[in-house]
Structure formats: C-alpha cells, structure tokens
Amino acid sequence: MYPISYEADFNPTPNRWTSFFRLLLAIPWMIVAVFWGILFVFTHFFAWVAVVILGRYPQWLYDFNSGVVRFSIRTTAWLYLQTDVWPPFSLNDDPSYPIRVNFAPPAERQSRLKAFFRVILVLPVALVLSYGTSYIQLLAGVVAWLTIVFRGYLPEGVNSMMSFVNSFHARVLGYIALLTDDYPPIGIEAARASSGPAPPAPPAPPAAPAV
C-alpha cells in the first residue's frame, strides 16, 4: 500500500446553501492556506537539505510538512464540494473528519539521490496534475455545485471522481514534499478489508475409509 492514503466519507445530500456560497465561505481557509504555504517554502527546503545530507527526514519537519499537505487536500476537497463539513484550520489528523489524509511514519533512511533530483523526477506526475487531473477536479466541482444547488444531492459517480483526483493530488504533493521516495501511482486505493472477525472456515470433507 502506498504510504500516503486518502479517504472520504460519502454524503449524498449536502447542504444547498453552504454549497451555493462555498467560494465566499472558503475565504478564511484561503488566507490560512497562504500562511501555511509561506512557512512550507522554508520547511520544504530544510527537509530537502536534511534528506540530501543526512539521508533521513527529521520528525518535526515530517510532521509539519505532512500536515500542510493534509490541510491543503482537506480544504480543496471541501472547496470542491466533496464534503460540506467545515475543515479544521490545524494541520493535525482528525479521524472524525469526513476527509482523511494519512501518512506512514517517516522512513529510517531515504535516498539522497532521489531527494536531490526530486524536482526533475516529479515532472511527469506534476504535468498530469496540472494538465489532466486539475481539469477533472474542476469539472467534478462544477457538476457537483449544479446538482447539489438545483437537485439537492451529490451524484455518487462525481464523488468517486473527486476521490480519484484528491487521492492522486495527495500523493503528488507528498512526493514533492519528500515525504516518501515511492513514485506516486495513479488510481484509487483498493478498499480495506473489513475489520470484523473472519468467517469460519468450512468443515473439512470426511477422510476416505481405509482399504
């Protein structure tokens, strides 16, 4: 499983009014995003230097940079109407929030070469993000806004499209932030198996009588 995962709870009947005014309501989060983004410019550079020189990601930098990615993806998912629950302003994980971006613990050792050339290695997926999935996200947001405001529901297919895009964007941003050396795949994580008890095994067939 990829070390950066995305989960979203599907709500088929979001609030029409908060959906209608989402761009206006999102202004405070945009201001906070600018603040976190300015800090991220410096912490990302510090992380790059640390990984290139030491071969490992300092925990405090990992926690902050992964939190910035989490905040960005949660806010974007809310802005594009995958959820109408107000996103937290903090960078911390909130398991109760409908949009969850989870990160594996930092690796004990990371590739110095992959970190040094990250700006080059990320170009293919960055182009897919800029000229492919971002337009899909915009289309999904427009369709979601129209159907929620005028019909009162979010189509399940649009929600799946949003999960696909946001999952990919979370992986790409995490890869840019050096949170993993694993190249980001395109696709949605397979659903996790149920945590309930496993069904009992069928009884073994009776042994054949001895001859």
Secondary structure, DSSP 4 states (H G I P E B T S, - for coil): --SEEEEE---SS--HHHHHTHHHHTHHHHHHHHHHHHHHHHHHHHHHHHHHHHSS--HHHHHHHHHHHHHHHHHHHHHTTS--SPPPSSSS--TTSSEEEEEPPPPSS--HHHHHTHHHHTHHHHHHIIIIIHHHHHHHHHHHHHHHHHHS---HHHHHHHHHHHHHHHHHHHHHTTS-SSPPPSSPPPPPPP-SPPPPPPPPPPPPPP-
